[in-house]
Amino acid sequence: MGTITTQSLLIRMNRMMPATAKKYASGKDRDAIRAEIEAEGKQAGIDCGNSLKHARLNNVIGRSGILPIHKNSSFDNYIVNSDDQAKALEAAKSFAYEFKGRGGFVFSGSYGTGKNHLASAIGNHLLLEDYRIMIVTVADLMVKFRECYGKNATKSEERLIEQMVSLDLLVIDEVGVQHGSPNELILLNQIIDRRCSYLRPTGILTNLGEGELSNLLGGRVIERLKDRGGIWVNFYWESFRGTK
């Protein structure tokens, strides 16, 4: 067995010494060391809080209707190649950051222009703020209502409407993709109108212009969506799909 020298013993002790103890042993000013330790503790708390937020987001995102392709959609990773796209991004950010008390929004434009990305970015932001949101296509919404009928139905149509109305934000996608039945339009109007009455915003994603959407849902619905700072954003540019 080799002889343990004083130097090697000090090296071993230094390796075993906790980081906090090393700071005190370094001869630094105690107040400065205390400030460093407090800052590290505060940052550790922030990191822990962020981890819990993201864990909670992953837990609820499956129930929010945000598709896996958009689960990481954010304002930061939205591609901006024009002034109009920059305006759309700022409008979406403003809606999310100043959400409380806001009216609804309509994102109008063709496929692949980023409507779903920004709607999901709004949803992801609000989920982290503990708001209850849902993004649903018209077709899926109608499936939910059809399930209210028949002997195996587990909830009534009125109960489903109440659930749709109780959400902090409901985003209805693919409005106008196909000409809906009178019952479909009545249900959409019922949900949007009741949500407006309870001051709960509704988002609409559509490929229709304002005149066409007014003809489909009625001018009164469009006006109510634009109440209380509601916004209409046109996504009139080339599709992101098929481009790098």
Protein Blocks (a to p, Z undefined) as FASTA:
>chain_A
ZZddfklmmmmmmmmpcfklmmmmnopafklmmmmmmmmmmmmmmmmmmmmmmmmmmmmm
mmnopafklmmgcfklpccfbfklmmmmmmmmmmmmmmgopacddddddehiommmmmmm
mmmmmmmnopacddddfklmmmmmmmmgcjkbcbdfklmmmmmmmpmbdcdehihkaccd
fklmmmmmmmmmmmmmnopacddddfbdfklmmmmnopklmmmmmgghiacdddddcdfe
hpZZ
